[in-house]
């Protein structure tokens, strides 16, 4: 089976970002079903990176591509004070 790499950017507190991610998961599951859609609906959850610095979008995308794993939580990496980039390798 394959995997698709997905990215999204969300703004707000960690609780607001988690809610936005969960909405994206629900929409993916509604539109594509629950198995092997290649979308965020395939992620088991969301984990926020504990790295204590901000990242540029290219840095964040590279880090997420290298550190996300299929079948695991999506990862969120801080871009600035209230902006996060979320990435995941999703089963397709």
N, C-alpha and C positions, 0 to 999 in steps of 0.2 A: 504494500500500500504506500501511497505517496503522502506528501505533506505540502501545505501551502503556508507561506509566511505572510502574516497579517500584521498591519500596524494601524494604530489610531492615536490621536492626540486628544487629551481631555484636560479640562481646566477645573480648578477648585480644590477643596480640601480632599484628603484621602477618602473620606466618606462619600463626597460628591463624585469623585472619580470612580470609585467602586460602583456607585449606583449607575453612572453612565455606561460603564463596562457591562454590568449585568443587563442593562437595557439592550446593548448591542448583542449580547449573547441571546437574549430572548427573541429579538428580531431575527437573528440568524436561524435559530431553531424553528421559528414560525415559518420563515420563508423556505428553508432548505431541509427541514426534518431534523432528526436527532442523530443521524449517523453519517460520518464521513463527508460532511459538507465542505470541508476546507475552510470553514469560518470560525469565528470566535465561539460559536456554540459548542465546539468540540473541546474547549478548555475546561479543566476541572475547577478553576477559580482564578484569582488574581493575587499576586504577591508583589509588594512594593519593595524596590531595591533599597538597601540601607546605605548605599554609597553616599557620602556626605559632600557632594559637590553637584553643580549643575553641568549639563552636557549640551553641546550643539546638536542639532537634529542629525547631521551625518554621524557624529560620534555615537549618539544614542542608537541609531538604526544599526550600526555595525555591532555595538555591544549586545543589543537584543538578538540579532541574528546569531551571534556566537554563543550566547548563554541560554536562550530559550530551548526547551526540549519538547518534542512531540509527546503528547499524552500528559503533560504536566501543566501547572498553572501558567497563565500568561504572566509576563513580568512588566512592571511599570518602572520607568527610569525618569528621574526628574530632569526637566529641561530648564525650568526657572522656578521661582518661588511658588507659583501655583499652577504650573503646567507640567504635565506628564506625558511621555510617549509610552504606549503600551504595545508590546509585541508578543507574538506566539507562533510556533509552528503547529499548525492544525491539520489533523488527519483528513485526507481527501481520497 
